[in-house]
Amino acid sequence: MILVSSCLLGLDTKYNGENNAKELLIEYSRYGKFIPICPEQLGGLSTPRAPSEIAGGSGEDVLKGLCRVLSESGTDETNQYIKGAKEVIKIVKIFPVKAAILKQRSPSCGSMQIYDGSFSGKVRDGAGVTAVLLKEYGIPVYSEEEINRDILEKLIFE
């Protein structure tokens, strides 16, 4: 099984109530190997919701208690982001998950880049809270930007 950010599969789970549908992922969903996840919703946040970014660090820093996840209005949503990541790990413990395909730059799902916390569209190197926790559990994490047919074929059929 492969965890996939639900917004990438066309579900309207993005912070603004829309999605980030990727046709290639939707095409391959017909094989029944994807588990759609939205860590923000699993952590108790609503959709739509205010955009959030990690302030002063990365998902690893959030998990260590060194920085916070804040909404654009300044609401501390750190606990919801950590809870959502832990709920995703519960899924990993139930199903034979061999990889995750997550939305790049998300404070939960970013695998290599996240927004820098300034709400200005600037990105920094680092991973989101859920991506970090998945990696700690040995789950390979891909972004939708690096996925192609070859990778999907390997993940689904091998």
Sequence and secondary structure as in RCSB ss.txt:
>XXXX:A:sequence
MILVSSCLLGLDTKYNGENNAKELLIEYSRYGKFIPICPEQLGGLSTPRAPSEIAGGSGEDVLKGLCRVLSESGT
DETNQYIKGAKEVIKIVKIFPVKAAILKQRSPSCGSMQIYDGSFSGKVRDGAGVTAVLLKEYGIPVYSEEEINRD
ILEKLIFE
>XXXX:A:secstr
 EEEEGGGGT S STTS     HHHHHHGGGS EEEE HHHHTT  SS   EEEESS HHHHHTTSSEEEETT  
B HHHHHHHHHHHHHHHHHTT  EEEE TB TTT SSEEE SSSSS EEE   HHHHHHHHTT  EEETTT  HH
HHHHHHH 
